[in-house]
Amino acid sequence: MDTAESGADGWEHLAPGVARRRLPFLDVTIGLVVGDEGVLLVDTGSTLAEGARLRLQVRELTGRPVTHIALTHAHFDHVFGTAAFSGVRVYGHRALDGCLERGRDALREDAVTHGVGPGPAAEAADVLVRPDRLVDDGYELDLGGGRTALLFHPGTGHTTHDLAVYVPGTPAVVFCGDLVEESGEPQAGPDAVPAAWPATLDRLLAVGGETAVYVPGHGAAVDARFVRAQRDALTARFTAS
């Protein structure tokens, strides 16, 4: 994936075969992992239009279509673009499936509240894609050519069903979803589990280690020191509350 370097349609090269893109709307981060036989996209954006643009960009960057999608959690800005990808295997934590089914209307309303037009929000909610591959604690996805991606549930925190993606390599890369945020304070909505969040970040660090690149759900890529500092800040924040 030589073309997926910083500046090419906003894609930033993180490691061989691994890239990410910060979307202009809400600074959502999208991950990309390329193997010899498969192409994994981590999250799909806030609208069907964003998803369609990502689909075209990935084909331009890699010469191949997306074959697998991992959804880090059920918030609209990470899942509403999924229906733009047909015939793709969609992975999520086991609890994600029910959250998407029960929360369809709430996701649409939340999208509008955050600036998505009512029409695009309703369209995305109507065709909302639920995962067809459910992950409990972890699942190793083989993308071919020795490229694997570990989809794992480090624990609850931002939601009850957070899923992270660990990609071994030099450096290793961890796509954290909104368990980690760089461009703003981590958001704790009604589906968050604040008391468990710091310990979940400890488990995330245990998988990624000291030298990994940690990719937050929003903002710039960070290192282990940043994740530890955010863990400490969350501990103080939720203990104080």
URNOR-V990915 format. One record per residue. N is the residue number from 1. RES is the residue in one small letter. PHI is phi in radians with two decimals (* if undefined). OMEGA is omega in whole degrees, -180 to 180 (999 if undefined). D_CENTER is the distance of its C-alpha to the mean C-alpha in Angstrom with 1 decimal. Layout:
n = <N	N>
res = <RES	RES>
phi = <PHI	PHI>
omega = <OMEGA	OMEGA>
d_center = <D_CENTER	D_CENTER>
//
This chain:
n = <1	2	3	4	5	6	7	8	9	10	11	12	13	14	15	16	17	18	19	20	21	22	23	24	25	26	27	28	29	30	31	32	33	34	35	36	37	38	39	40	41	42	43	44	45	46	47	48	49	50	51	52	53	54	55	56	57	58	59	60	61	62	63	64	65	66	67	68	69	70	71	72	73	74	75	76	77	78	79	80	81	82	83	84	85	86	87	88	89	90	91	92	93	94	95	96	97	98	99	100	101	102	103	104	105	106	107	108	109	110	111	112	113	114	115	116	117	118	119	120	121	122	123	124	125	126	127	128	129	130	131	132	133	134	135	136	137	138	139	140	141	142	143	144	145	146	147	148	149	150	151	152	153	154	155	156	157	158	159	160	161	162	163	164	165	166	167	168	169	170	171	172	173	174	175	176	177	178	179	180	181	182	183	184	185	186	187	188	189	190	191	192	193	194	195	196	197	198	199	200	201	202	203	204	205	206	207	208	209	210	211	212	213	214	215	216	217	218	219	220	221	222	223	224	225	226	227	228	229	230	231	232	233	234	235	236	237	238	239	240	241>
res = <m	d	t	a	e	s	g	a	d	g	w	e	h	l	a	p	g	v	a	r	r	r	l	p	f	l	d	v	t	i	g	l	v	v	g	d	e	g	v	l	l	v	d	t	g	s	t	l	a	e	g	a	r	l	r	l	q	v	r	e	l	t	g	r	p	v	t	h	i	a	l	t	h	a	h	f	d	h	v	f	g	t	a	a	f	s	g	v	r	v	y	g	h	r	a	l	d	g	c	l	e	r	g	r	d	a	l	r	e	d	a	v	t	h	g	v	g	p	g	p	a	a	e	a	a	d	v	l	v	r	p	d	r	l	v	d	d	g	y	e	l	d	l	g	g	g	r	t	a	l	l	f	h	p	g	t	g	h	t	t	h	d	l	a	v	y	v	p	g	t	p	a	v	v	f	c	g	d	l	v	e	e	s	g	e	p	q	a	g	p	d	a	v	p	a	a	w	p	a	t	l	d	r	l	l	a	v	g	g	e	t	a	v	y	v	p	g	h	g	a	a	v	d	a	r	f	v	r	a	q	r	d	a	l	t	a	r	f	t	a	s>
phi = <*	-1.10	-1.37	-1.53	-1.85	-0.96	1.78	-1.48	0.98	1.46	-1.42	-1.99	-1.31	-1.85	-2.86	-0.93	1.33	-2.31	-2.56	-2.63	-2.38	-1.65	-1.31	-1.07	-1.38	1.14	0.97	-1.25	-1.71	-1.97	-1.86	-2.44	-2.29	-2.06	-1.99	-1.22	-2.08	-2.50	-2.25	-1.79	-1.91	-1.80	1.26	-2.36	1.61	-1.68	-2.56	-1.11	-1.12	-1.09	-1.05	-1.12	-1.12	-1.11	-1.02	-1.18	-1.10	-1.10	-1.12	-1.14	-1.29	-1.95	1.36	-2.46	-1.46	-1.15	-1.94	-2.42	-2.23	-1.98	-1.77	-1.34	-3.04	-1.59	-1.34	-0.98	-1.27	-2.01	-2.23	-1.25	-1.57	-1.10	-1.14	-1.29	-1.96	-1.70	1.20	-1.84	-1.32	-2.00	-1.91	-2.80	-1.10	-0.94	-1.29	-1.10	-0.99	-1.15	-1.10	-1.21	-1.17	-1.33	-1.77	-0.94	-1.19	-1.14	-1.13	-1.06	-1.12	-1.13	-1.06	-1.12	-1.00	-1.63	1.96	-1.34	-1.08	-0.98	-1.13	-1.04	-1.15	-1.15	-1.08	-1.14	-1.15	-1.12	-1.94	-0.95	-1.68	-1.62	-1.15	-1.81	-2.22	-1.74	-1.89	-1.61	-1.49	-2.99	-2.61	-1.64	-1.68	-1.66	-1.73	1.61	1.18	1.44	-1.56	-2.14	-2.40	-1.62	-1.62	-2.50	-1.82	-1.31	2.41	-1.57	3.13	-1.11	-2.48	-1.45	-2.34	-1.08	-2.17	-1.98	-2.24	-1.83	-2.03	-1.16	2.73	-2.20	-1.45	-1.23	-2.24	-2.11	-1.53	-1.71	1.03	-1.53	-1.07	-2.24	-2.32	-1.91	-1.55	-3.06	-1.16	-0.95	-1.59	-2.06	-1.54	-1.17	-1.69	-1.40	-2.18	-1.01	-1.12	-1.60	-1.04	-1.03	-1.14	-1.13	-1.16	-1.07	-1.21	-1.08	-1.16	-1.14	-1.34	-1.35	1.40	-1.34	-1.83	-1.25	-1.59	-1.79	-1.85	-1.32	-1.22	-2.51	1.88	-1.36	-1.09	-2.32	-2.00	-1.09	-1.07	-1.11	-1.10	-1.11	-1.13	-1.20	-1.02	-1.12	-1.16	-1.16	-1.04	-1.15	-1.11	-1.42	-1.24	-1.17	-1.47>
omega = <-177	-177	-175	178	-177	179	179	-176	178	-180	-179	179	-178	-179	178	179	-177	-179	176	178	174	180	-179	-178	178	177	179	178	175	179	-180	179	-173	172	-180	-175	-176	178	-178	173	178	-177	-168	176	-167	-177	175	179	176	178	180	177	178	179	-180	-180	-180	178	178	-177	-171	-174	-176	179	170	179	-178	175	171	179	-174	177	-165	-179	-169	-175	178	-173	-170	178	-170	-177	176	-179	180	177	-177	175	-176	-178	174	176	-176	-178	-180	-175	180	179	179	-179	-178	-171	-175	-178	179	178	178	-180	180	178	180	178	-177	171	174	178	-179	179	178	179	179	180	-179	179	-179	-177	-177	-177	175	-178	175	174	-174	-177	174	179	-178	178	179	-179	180	-179	176	178	-179	180	176	174	178	174	-173	179	-177	-178	179	-179	177	173	175	-169	-179	177	176	-180	179	179	180	180	179	-1	169	-180	177	173	-167	-169	-176	167	177	175	-178	-173	177	179	178	-176	179	180	-177	179	179	176	-171	-176	-177	-171	-179	179	177	176	175	179	175	178	179	178	-175	-179	-173	-172	-179	167	-180	-177	-179	177	177	175	-176	175	-175	179	-177	180	178	-179	178	179	178	175	-180	179	178	178	-180	-178	-175	174	180	-177	999>
d_center = <19.9	22.4	21.7	18.1	19.4	19.0	20.7	20.3	18.8	16.7	15.0	15.3	16.4	15.2	17.2	19.0	16.9	13.6	12.5	10.2	11.1	11.3	12.2	15.5	14.9	13.5	12.2	8.6	6.9	6.2	6.7	9.9	12.0	15.6	18.3	21.8	21.2	17.6	14.7	11.1	8.5	4.7	4.4	8.0	9.2	12.0	14.9	16.3	17.7	14.5	13.3	16.8	16.8	13.7	15.5	18.6	17.3	15.9	19.3	21.1	19.3	19.7	22.4	20.5	18.4	14.9	15.8	12.8	9.4	6.9	5.6	4.3	7.2	10.0	10.3	11.6	9.7	6.5	8.9	12.2	12.2	12.0	15.8	16.4	15.8	18.8	19.6	16.1	15.2	12.3	11.1	10.1	11.9	15.5	15.6	12.9	15.5	18.1	16.1	15.3	19.0	20.5	18.5	18.8	21.4	19.8	16.6	19.0	20.9	18.1	17.0	20.7	21.1	18.4	20.1	19.2	22.5	23.9	24.3	20.9	19.4	22.0	21.4	17.7	18.5	21.4	19.6	16.4	15.2	14.9	13.7	16.7	15.7	15.3	14.4	16.6	16.5	15.3	15.5	16.3	15.5	18.3	17.7	21.3	23.3	22.3	18.6	16.6	13.1	13.1	10.7	11.9	12.3	13.6	15.1	14.9	14.4	12.2	12.7	14.7	12.1	9.2	7.7	7.1	8.0	11.3	13.1	16.7	18.9	20.6	18.7	16.1	12.5	10.0	6.2	6.5	4.2	7.5	9.7	10.5	11.4	13.8	15.1	16.3	17.0	14.4	14.8	16.5	17.2	19.4	16.8	16.2	18.2	19.4	21.9	19.5	16.8	18.8	19.5	15.9	15.3	18.4	17.1	14.0	16.6	18.8	16.6	15.6	19.1	20.7	20.2	16.5	14.3	11.6	8.8	8.1	5.9	9.3	12.1	13.5	12.8	14.9	16.9	17.9	20.5	18.2	16.1	19.5	20.8	18.0	18.8	22.4	21.9	20.1	23.0	25.5	24.0	23.8	27.0	28.7	27.6>
//
